[in-house]
């Protein structure tokens, strides 16, 4: 064990040992890392170029300076000496696309400095070299030292891998990097599409969370490499600085949801879900802070939550694995490889490991391995579920056969008991039938007797009810005849007076009026109306009684009739 530790420390020391000093160039044919020649402005405040060009600078003594997060612009001086006699036309490349603004001050022939500004605040089409890294054309006169000034601003971590190369070496390196990133994107796309089809086939939520995690993680890695800005939103400068943070938060959130589903935390570690929920809330807060233009706090929230959440999920997966959940081993292996790749990437950023193609792409390589292992783990968990389902079906089939046997035996016993009970019921039924016949005969006799008694009561009641209204009619006949006789006499008297000769019309009217007053014709009218009304009421009540009797007897109704339900 001690020998292995010594080898690791020796490897780190060898990779990190670097000679610092002045940048001297002599016909470079390869891409040269020159970050060790950078000098940082140590003044206070936010100076402009005139302030910094006349101030003192301090050497950073690092091949790839890592300056952390800064809320203000950072100024650098870069002296480069051309040791040859020929004028060199080279490219100064800053291989860190996450910088928001990069401004290079290049000396011109008249002794003044010319500013060349690049960054994510400009659309991608404005760049001369259509690559994610920042590239500047510079000229180095022979046998001279040329001093360049550099201003850098970023909401994320500021890392400065600065290279000098000719155009051919630069383009070759960019093509190689694009090829590696293209392979990575292709693998991510294949994994996402394949597992999406599996999700539609098995309808397991773990596959959906895996697809979302793979897509967000892939876009995040492409954002770190600068390809998201180049291909996804080249003209959307607002989202260029926010995209990596937002998709970093989304990839972390989807990873937590996938871990919760894959490791079956509700069953295997229910208490840990509160911590998982807290991490998810922090990722959502980071996304909201980004949308509110608080990008530096959002980056810090995303970075801290990702680190703490990754370690916590690794611990959870290891605990679930040792508790006997077999698919968790794939998660442990994949997550461990991803964290190791992230550690290599961070050690490269802090200058502990050498800055090369392997360390620069360590996270992508580890991410591909991790995605493959997680995909295998999903398939393995589905196979385990399938085996458990098949075993459960076998158990259920055995139980079903046993139940069927018991049911057949119980049916035989039940049939015997049913036959015995049927015989008993038949005998009891015959006895009851005889008793019922006697009861029916007795009931018929009682009903007939009751009918006759009821009929007598009904007849007396009907006679009484009809007699009352008939009395109305008979009692009013004599007065009505008298009143009608008086009416006829009145008519005869009016006729006699009307045809009487020798008197005037006025005299006739006076005689008729006097006769009507003597007869009290108004009272006569009232009495006739009263008598007729009494006779009408008696007749109506008689008709109603007859109608009720007809309804009761139902002698004039058809068999079927409509009814309002």
Secondary structure per residue as TSV (DSSP state, phi and psi in degrees):
chain	resnum	aa	ss	phi	psi
A	1	X	-	360.0	-40.8
A	2	X	H	-65.7	-36.2
A	3	X	H	-63.8	-42.1
A	4	X	H	-62.8	-41.4
A	5	X	H	-62.5	-41.1
A	6	X	H	-62.0	-41.0
A	7	X	H	-64.1	-39.8
A	8	X	H	-64.6	-45.3
A	9	X	H	-64.3	-35.7
A	10	X	H	-65.9	-40.1
A	11	X	H	-64.4	-44.2
A	12	X	H	-65.1	-40.9
A	13	X	H	-66.3	-38.8
A	14	X	H	-67.3	-41.5
A	15	X	H	-70.3	-28.5
A	16	X	H	-96.0	-10.4
A	17	X	-	-72.1	123.7
A	18	X	-	-141.4	143.9
A	19	X	-	-95.3	126.4
A	20	X	-	-107.1	151.1
A	21	X	S	161.8	-157.7
A	22	X	-	-74.5	144.0
A	23	X	E	-83.3	116.4
A	24	X	E	-121.0	127.0
A	25	X	E	-119.2	137.5
A	26	X	S	-142.8	95.8
A	27	X	S	49.2	65.5
A	28	X	-	-69.8	130.9
A	29	X	-	-107.9	-11.2
A	30	X	S	-119.8	170.1
A	31	X	-	-78.8	119.1
A	32	X	E	-112.2	131.9
A	33	X	E	-84.8	120.9
A	34	X	-	-123.0	19.6
A	35	X	G	-62.7	-22.6
A	36	X	G	-66.2	-16.4
A	37	X	G	-89.4	-1.2
A	38	X	E	-71.2	141.2
A	39	X	E	-124.9	134.1
A	40	X	E	-100.5	141.1
A	41	X	E	-71.6	129.3
A	42	X	-	-107.2	8.4
A	43	X	-	-73.9	178.1
A	44	X	S	-107.4	164.2
A	45	X	S	81.7	-161.9
A	46	X	-	-119.7	85.7
A	47	X	-	-78.0	167.3
A	48	X	-	-102.8	-173.8
A	49	X	H	-64.8	-37.8
A	50	X	H	-62.7	-36.2
A	51	X	H	-71.0	-41.3
A	52	X	H	-76.9	-33.4
A	53	X	H	-64.4	-24.3
A	54	X	T	-104.6	11.0
A	55	X	S	-105.8	173.2
A	56	X	-	-87.7	148.2
A	57	X	E	-125.2	156.6
A	58	X	E	-121.8	134.5
A	59	X	E	-66.3	140.5
A	60	X	-	-86.5	-22.8
A	61	X	-	52.1	50.9
A	62	X	-	-152.0	135.5
A	63	X	S	-64.5	-39.1
A	64	X	S	-126.6	90.4
A	65	X	E	-62.2	134.7
A	66	X	E	-117.6	110.3
A	67	X	E	-104.9	6.6
A	68	X	E	68.8	-151.3
A	69	X	-	-102.7	132.6
A	70	X	-	-131.2	131.9
A	71	X	S	-78.5	-12.0
A	72	X	S	-120.3	172.7
A	73	X	-	-69.0	148.7
A	74	X	E	-118.5	132.4
A	75	X	E	-108.0	143.7
A	76	X	E	-134.2	156.6
A	77	X	E	-122.4	138.0
A	78	X	E	-131.6	99.5
A	79	X	E	-84.8	128.7
A	80	X	E	-128.5	128.3
A	81	X	E	-108.1	126.0
A	82	X	E	-89.5	110.2
A	83	X	-	-77.8	-19.9
A	84	X	S	-86.1	173.4
A	85	X	S	-90.2	-18.7
A	86	X	S	-89.4	147.6
A	87	X	-	-71.0	132.2
A	88	X	E	-107.1	133.0
A	89	X	E	-110.7	107.2
A	90	X	E	-123.7	178.0
A	91	X	E	-117.0	127.5
A	92	X	E	-96.6	117.1
A	93	X	E	-117.0	132.3
A	94	X	E	-110.3	108.1
A	95	X	-	-89.7	51.8
A	96	X	-	-143.4	89.8
A	97	X	T	-67.7	-10.7
A	98	X	T	-78.0	-6.5
A	99	X	-	-67.8	134.9
A	100	X	S	-73.8	-46.5
A	101	X	E	-136.6	135.3
A	102	X	E	-133.2	121.3
A	103	X	E	-125.4	121.5
A	104	X	E	-106.7	130.5
A	105	X	E	-104.1	114.7
A	106	X	E	-109.1	132.8
A	107	X	E	-68.9	139.6
A	108	X	-	-104.9	177.8
A	109	X	T	-68.4	-23.7
A	110	X	T	-90.4	7.2
A	111	X	S	92.3	-10.1
A	112	X	-	-90.8	172.0
A	113	X	E	-109.8	140.9
A	114	X	E	-107.2	136.3
A	115	X	E	-95.2	132.1
A	116	X	E	-121.9	117.6
A	117	X	E	-114.5	130.5
A	118	X	E	-131.9	166.6
A	119	X	E	153.9	178.2
A	120	X	T	-80.3	-2.4
A	121	X	T	-79.8	-11.1
A	122	X	S	-107.6	152.3
A	123	X	-	-66.6	152.6
A	124	X	G	-65.3	-29.1
A	125	X	G	-67.7	-16.4
A	126	X	G	-76.1	-11.4
A	127	X	-	-77.8	144.4
A	128	X	S	-71.4	-44.8
A	129	X	S	-101.9	116.6
A	130	X	-	-81.3	67.1
A	131	X	S	-133.2	157.7
A	132	X	S	-65.7	-34.3
A	133	X	S	-74.0	160.1
A	134	X	E	-89.8	123.5
A	135	X	E	-126.5	132.1
A	136	X	E	-124.3	137.6
A	137	X	E	-80.2	127.9
A	138	X	E	-133.2	159.2
A	139	X	E	-125.4	137.2
A	140	X	E	-122.4	106.5
A	141	X	-	-63.6	152.2
A	142	X	T	-68.0	142.4
A	143	X	T	56.6	31.9
A	144	X	E	-132.9	153.8
A	145	X	E	-99.7	125.9
A	146	X	E	-111.7	131.5
A	147	X	E	-108.2	124.1
A	148	X	E	-109.4	149.1
A	149	X	E	-117.5	143.5
A	150	X	E	-134.1	131.5
A	151	X	E	-116.4	131.5
A	152	X	E	-128.6	138.0
A	153	X	E	-139.7	135.4
A	154	X	-	-159.1	144.9
A	155	X	S	-82.9	-23.7
A	156	X	S	-91.8	-170.6
A	157	X	-	-65.9	138.0
A	158	X	E	-98.5	111.6
A	159	X	E	-124.9	136.7
A	160	X	E	-125.0	80.5
A	161	X	-	-82.0	99.6
A	162	X	E	-104.2	130.9
A	163	X	E	-123.8	152.3
A	164	X	E	-118.2	133.6
A	165	X	E	-160.4	161.8
A	166	X	-	-81.1	171.4
A	167	X	H	-64.2	-35.9
A	168	X	H	-66.2	-47.2
A	169	X	H	-64.0	-38.2
A	170	X	H	-62.3	-48.9
A	171	X	H	-65.7	-36.1
A	172	X	H	-63.5	-43.9
A	173	X	H	-64.4	-40.3
A	174	X	H	-65.4	-39.0
A	175	X	H	-65.1	-41.9
A	176	X	H	-62.8	-43.1
A	177	X	H	-65.4	-39.5
A	178	X	H	-65.1	-36.7
A	179	X	H	-64.0	-45.9
A	180	X	H	-62.0	-45.4
A	181	X	H	-66.6	-35.8
A	182	X	H	-64.4	-40.5
A	183	X	H	-62.0	-42.9
A	184	X	H	-61.9	-45.5
A	185	X	H	-63.5	-39.7
A	186	X	H	-61.8	-43.3
A	187	X	H	-63.8	-43.5
A	188	X	H	-60.3	-44.4
A	189	X	H	-63.5	-41.9
A	190	X	H	-64.1	-44.3
A	191	X	H	-62.4	-40.6
A	192	X	H	-66.9	-46.6
A	193	X	H	-66.7	-43.2
A	194	X	H	-60.7	-47.4
A	195	X	H	-73.6	-24.5
A	196	X	H	-66.9	-40.9
A	197	X	H	-63.6	-38.5
A	198	X	H	-63.6	-37.2
A	199	X	H	-62.1	-44.7
A	200	X	H	-66.0	-24.9
A	201	X	H	-81.4	-47.3
A	202	X	H	-101.6	-13.2
A	203	X	-	56.8	39.5
A	204	X	-	-99.3	123.6
A	205	X	H	-60.8	-27.9
A	206	X	H	-57.3	-36.4
A	207	X	H	-66.6	-39.8
A	208	X	H	-64.8	-45.2
A	209	X	H	-62.3	-36.7
A	210	X	H	-64.5	-44.4
A	211	X	H	-61.5	-45.3
A	212	X	H	-63.5	-40.4
A	213	X	H	-63.7	-44.8
A	214	X	H	-62.0	-45.2
A	215	X	H	-64.1	-47.2
A	216	X	H	-66.0	-41.0
A	217	X	H	-65.3	-39.7
A	218	X	H	-63.1	-44.2
A	219	X	H	-65.8	-36.0
A	220	X	H	-63.1	-46.1
A	221	X	H	-64.5	-38.1
A	222	X	H	-69.3	-30.6
A	223	X	H	-67.6	-38.9
A	224	X	H	-64.2	-36.3
A	225	X	H	-82.2	-8.5
A	226	X	T	91.4	-0.5
A	227	X	H	-78.8	-21.9
A	228	X	H	-64.0	-45.1
A	229	X	H	-65.3	-34.4
A	230	X	H	-72.1	-39.5
A	231	X	H	-112.8	-28.4
A	232	X	T	-94.3	-45.9
A	233	X	-	-138.4	63.9
A	234	X	T	-66.2	-24.1
A	235	X	T	-107.9	3.5
A	236	X	-	-104.1	82.4
A	237	X	H	-68.7	-27.7
A	238	X	H	-60.7	-39.9
A	239	X	H	-87.4	-10.5
A	240	X	H	-62.7	-40.8
A	241	X	T	-84.4	-19.7
A	242	X	T	-98.3	-23.1
A	243	X	H	-56.7	-50.9
A	244	X	H	-59.2	-36.8
A	245	X	H	-69.9	-45.5
A	246	X	H	-63.8	-46.7
A	247	X	H	-71.9	-26.3
A	248	X	H	-64.1	-42.4
A	249	X	H	-65.5	-41.4
A	250	X	H	-65.9	-39.3
A	251	X	H	-65.3	-39.9
A	252	X	H	-63.7	-42.4
A	253	X	H	-62.7	-46.0
A	254	X	H	-66.0	-34.8
A	255	X	H	-63.3	-39.6
A	256	X	H	-67.2	-41.2
A	257	X	H	-64.3	-39.5
A	258	X	H	-66.2	-42.5
A	259	X	H	-61.9	-41.2
A	260	X	H	-61.8	-39.8
A	261	X	H	-78.0	-44.9
A	262	X	H	-67.6	-44.4
A	263	X	T	-82.2	-3.1
A	264	X	T	51.3	54.7
A	265	X	H	-62.7	-33.5
A	266	X	H	-57.0	-28.4
A	267	X	H	-98.8	-40.2
A	268	X	H	-89.2	-28.8
A	269	X	-	-151.7	70.9
A	270	X	G	-64.4	-32.6
A	271	X	G	-69.4	-26.5
A	272	X	G	-70.9	-15.2
A	273	X	H	-65.9	-26.5
A	274	X	H	-65.4	-40.8
A	275	X	H	-67.0	-41.0
A	276	X	H	-59.5	-42.8
A	277	X	H	-62.9	-38.6
A	278	X	H	-63.4	-42.6
A	279	X	H	-63.8	-40.6
A	280	X	H	-61.3	-42.0
A	281	X	H	-62.8	-39.5
A	282	X	H	-64.2	-39.7
A	283	X	H	-64.6	-39.2
A	284	X	H	-65.1	-40.3
A	285	X	H	-62.0	-41.3
A	286	X	H	-61.1	-41.6
A	287	X	H	-64.4	-42.3
A	288	X	H	-65.7	-40.3
A	289	X	H	-61.9	-37.4
A	290	X	H	-63.7	-45.0
A	291	X	H	-66.2	-23.5
A	292	X	T	-90.7	14.4
A	293	X	T	68.0	15.5
A	294	X	-	-94.5	65.8
A	295	X	H	-71.1	-38.5
A	296	X	H	-66.7	-47.4
A	297	X	H	-60.4	-37.3
A	298	X	H	-64.0	-40.5
A	299	X	H	-63.8	-41.0
A	300	X	H	-64.5	-43.2
A	301	X	H	-61.8	-44.9
A	302	X	H	-62.8	-44.1
A	303	X	H	-67.4	-46.0
A	304	X	H	-67.9	-41.9
A	305	X	H	-65.6	-39.5
A	306	X	H	-63.1	-44.8
A	307	X	H	-63.8	-51.4
A	308	X	H	-65.7	-41.3
A	309	X	H	-65.3	-37.8
A	310	X	H	-64.1	-45.3
A	311	X	H	-64.7	-40.0
A	312	X	H	-66.3	-41.7
A	313	X	H	-66.4	-38.0
A	314	X	H	-62.0	-42.1
A	315	X	H	-63.0	-44.3
A	316	X	H	-61.2	-46.7
A	317	X	H	-62.7	-38.6
A	318	X	H	-66.0	-41.1
A	319	X	H	-66.9	-39.5
A	320	X	H	-66.0	-36.4
A	321	X	H	-64.9	-46.7
A	322	X	H	-71.7	-15.6
A	323	X	T	-82.9	-1.1
A	324	X	T	109.5	3.7
A	325	X	-	-87.7	104.5
A	326	X	T	-63.6	-42.3
A	327	X	T	-60.8	-17.7
A	328	X	H	-64.7	-21.1
A	329	X	H	-65.4	-34.9
A	330	X	H	-64.1	-39.2
A	331	X	H	-66.1	-42.6
A	332	X	H	-61.7	-47.1
A	333	X	H	-63.6	-47.8
A	334	X	H	-63.3	-44.6
A	335	X	H	-68.0	-36.1
A	336	X	H	-64.3	-42.8
A	337	X	H	-64.4	-40.8
A	338	X	H	-63.2	-42.4
A	339	X	H	-66.8	-37.4
A	340	X	H	-64.5	-41.4
A	341	X	H	-62.1	-39.3
A	342	X	H	-66.1	-38.1
A	343	X	H	-64.3	-43.7
A	344	X	H	-60.0	-42.6
A	345	X	H	-63.0	-42.1
A	346	X	H	-69.2	-40.2
A	347	X	H	-62.6	-32.8
A	348	X	H	-66.5	-42.4
A	349	X	H	-64.6	-32.5
A	350	X	T	-93.5	11.1
A	351	X	T	78.1	7.4
A	352	X	S	-77.5	-40.4
A	353	X	S	-105.8	158.0
A	354	X	-	-69.8	144.6
A	355	X	-	-86.4	102.6
A	356	X	S	-143.3	-174.4
A	357	X	H	-63.3	-37.9
A	358	X	H	-67.1	-49.4
A	359	X	H	-68.2	-32.6
A	360	X	H	-68.3	-32.2
A	361	X	T	-108.0	18.2
A	362	X	H	-61.0	-40.7
A	363	X	H	-66.8	-40.3
A	364	X	H	-64.6	-44.6
A	365	X	H	-61.7	-47.8
A	366	X	H	-64.2	-35.0
A	367	X	H	-66.0	-40.4
A	368	X	H	-62.8	-46.5
A	369	X	H	-61.3	-42.9
A	370	X	H	-63.7	-43.1
A	371	X	H	-61.0	-41.5
A	372	X	H	-63.9	-44.7
A	373	X	H	-64.2	-40.6
A	374	X	H	-66.2	-35.3
A	375	X	H	-65.7	-42.2
A	376	X	H	-61.8	-40.0
A	377	X	H	-63.2	-39.8
A	378	X	H	-62.1	-44.8
A	379	X	H	-62.2	-40.5
A	380	X	H	-65.2	-41.2
A	381	X	H	-65.5	-37.3
A	382	X	H	-65.1	-39.8
A	383	X	H	-63.7	-40.3
A	384	X	H	-63.2	-43.9
A	385	X	H	-61.7	-37.3
A	386	X	H	-66.2	-43.9
A	387	X	H	-63.0	-42.6
A	388	X	H	-63.0	-37.2
A	389	X	H	-66.8	-42.3
A	390	X	H	-64.0	-43.8
A	391	X	H	-61.6	-39.8
A	392	X	H	-64.6	-38.3
A	393	X	H	-65.6	-39.0
A	394	X	H	-62.7	-44.3
A	395	X	H	-62.5	-42.8
A	396	X	H	-64.4	-36.7
A	397	X	H	-65.7	-43.2
A	398	X	H	-62.0	-44.1
A	399	X	H	-62.7	-38.0
A	400	X	H	-65.8	-41.5
A	401	X	H	-64.0	-42.8
A	402	X	H	-61.9	-42.6
A	403	X	H	-63.4	-37.4
A	404	X	H	-64.1	-41.2
A	405	X	H	-61.8	-46.2
A	406	X	H	-61.8	-37.6
A	407	X	H	-66.0	-41.5
A	408	X	H	-61.0	-45.1
A	409	X	H	-62.2	-43.6
A	410	X	H	-65.9	-32.6
A	411	X	H	-65.1	-38.7
A	412	X	H	-63.2	-47.9
A	413	X	H	-61.5	-41.0
A	414	X	H	-65.3	-39.2
A	415	X	H	-63.5	-40.5
A	416	X	H	-62.2	-45.2
A	417	X	H	-65.2	-35.5
A	418	X	H	-65.6	-41.6
A	419	X	H	-61.6	-45.9
A	420	X	H	-61.1	-44.4
A	421	X	H	-67.4	-33.0
A	422	X	H	-64.5	-43.0
A	423	X	H	-61.7	-42.9
A	424	X	H	-62.2	-42.4
A	425	X	H	-67.5	-34.5
A	426	X	H	-63.9	-46.4
A	427	X	H	-61.8	-44.3
A	428	X	H	-64.5	-34.2
A	429	X	H	-67.9	-40.2
A	430	X	H	-62.8	-42.6
A	431	X	H	-63.3	-42.9
A	432	X	H	-66.2	-34.6
A	433	X	H	-64.2	-41.1
A	434	X	H	-62.7	-47.0
A	435	X	H	-60.9	-38.6
A	436	X	H	-65.4	-38.2
A	437	X	H	-61.9	-45.0
A	438	X	H	-62.2	-41.1
A	439	X	H	-65.1	-36.0
A	440	X	H	-66.5	-41.3
A	441	X	H	-62.9	-45.8
A	442	X	H	-62.2	-39.4
A	443	X	H	-64.5	-39.1
A	444	X	H	-62.8	-42.4
A	445	X	H	-63.2	-43.3
A	446	X	H	-64.6	-38.2
A	447	X	H	-64.6	-41.6
A	448	X	H	-63.9	-41.8
A	449	X	H	-65.1	-41.9
A	450	X	H	-66.1	-34.2
A	451	X	H	-63.9	-44.6
A	452	X	H	-63.6	-41.8
A	453	X	H	-64.8	-42.8
A	454	X	H	-65.0	-37.6
A	455	X	H	-65.1	-37.9
A	456	X	H	-64.5	-44.3
A	457	X	H	-63.2	-39.9
A	458	X	H	-64.9	-41.1
A	459	X	H	-64.3	-43.8
A	460	X	H	-63.4	-41.3
A	461	X	H	-66.5	-39.9
A	462	X	H	-66.0	-41.6
A	463	X	H	-61.8	-40.0
A	464	X	H	-66.8	-42.6
A	465	X	H	-67.6	-35.8
A	466	X	H	-76.5	-31.5
A	467	X	H	-63.9	-37.2
A	468	X	H	-61.2	-53.7
A	469	X	H	-67.8	-30.1
A	470	X	H	-65.4	-34.4
A	471	X	H	-61.9	-35.2
A	472	X	H	-56.9	-42.5
A	473	X	H	-71.5	-49.0
A	474	X	H	-66.9	-36.4
A	475	X	H	-71.4	-22.1
A	476	X	H	-94.6	-6.4
A	477	X	H	-68.7	-47.9
A	478	X	H	-62.4	-50.4
A	479	X	H	-59.8	-37.0
A	480	X	H	-66.3	-39.4
A	481	X	H	-62.7	-43.0
A	482	X	H	-60.3	-45.2
A	483	X	H	-65.5	-37.5
A	484	X	H	-67.5	-37.8
A	485	X	H	-61.3	-42.7
A	486	X	H	-63.9	-36.2
A	487	X	H	-64.7	-41.9
A	488	X	H	-65.6	-38.4
A	489	X	H	-62.7	-39.2
A	490	X	H	-62.2	-41.8
A	491	X	H	-63.5	-43.0
A	492	X	H	-63.4	-41.3
A	493	X	H	-66.2	-41.3
A	494	X	H	-63.1	-38.7
A	495	X	H	-66.7	-40.8
A	496	X	H	-62.8	-44.4
A	497	X	H	-67.7	-36.3
A	498	X	H	-66.0	-34.5
A	499	X	T	-95.9	6.0
A	500	X	-	-74.9	135.4
A	501	X	S	-101.3	157.0
A	502	X	S	93.4	0.6
A	503	X	S	-128.4	157.0
A	504	X	-	-82.2	169.8
A	505	X	H	-63.6	-37.2
A	506	X	H	-66.6	-39.6
A	507	X	H	-63.7	-40.9
A	508	X	H	-61.0	-43.7
A	509	X	H	-65.0	-37.6
A	510	X	H	-67.1	-39.3
A	511	X	H	-67.0	-40.5
A	512	X	H	-65.8	-42.6
A	513	X	H	-63.2	-39.9
A	514	X	H	-66.9	-38.0
A	515	X	H	-64.3	-41.1
A	516	X	H	-66.6	-35.8
A	517	X	H	-70.1	-38.4
A	518	X	H	-65.8	-36.7
A	519	X	H	-79.5	-16.4
A	520	X	T	57.0	59.5
A	521	X	H	-62.5	-30.9
A	522	X	H	-65.4	-43.3
A	523	X	H	-62.8	-37.4
A	524	X	H	-61.0	-43.3
A	525	X	H	-60.6	-48.0
A	526	X	H	-60.7	-41.0
A	527	X	H	-67.6	-39.4
A	528	X	H	-62.5	-45.0
A	529	X	H	-61.0	-39.3
A	530	X	H	-67.2	-42.1
A	531	X	H	-65.0	-43.7
A	532	X	H	-63.7	-39.1
A	533	X	H	-64.3	-42.1
A	534	X	H	-63.0	-41.8
A	535	X	H	-65.3	-39.7
A	536	X	H	-63.9	-42.8
A	537	X	H	-63.2	-41.7
A	538	X	H	-63.8	-44.8
A	539	X	H	-62.9	-40.5
A	540	X	H	-64.8	-44.1
A	541	X	H	-64.0	-38.6
A	542	X	H	-62.4	-43.8
A	543	X	H	-62.6	-39.1
A	544	X	H	-65.1	-40.9
A	545	X	H	-63.4	-42.2
A	546	X	H	-64.8	-41.2
A	547	X	H	-63.3	-41.9
A	548	X	H	-62.6	-40.1
A	549	X	H	-64.6	-38.0
A	550	X	H	-67.3	-40.0
A	551	X	H	-65.7	-40.0
A	552	X	H	-63.9	-40.5
A	553	X	H	-82.9	-24.7
A	554	X	T	56.0	43.8
A	555	X	-	-86.8	-17.6
A	556	X	S	-117.8	24.0
A	557	X	-	-108.6	149.8
A	558	X	-	-75.0	168.3
A	559	X	S	-67.3	-41.8
A	560	X	-	-111.6	143.7
A	561	X	-	-152.9	157.6
A	562	X	-	-76.2	146.2
A	563	X	-	-137.3	139.7
A	564	X	-	-86.5	111.2
A	565	X	-	-84.3	360.0
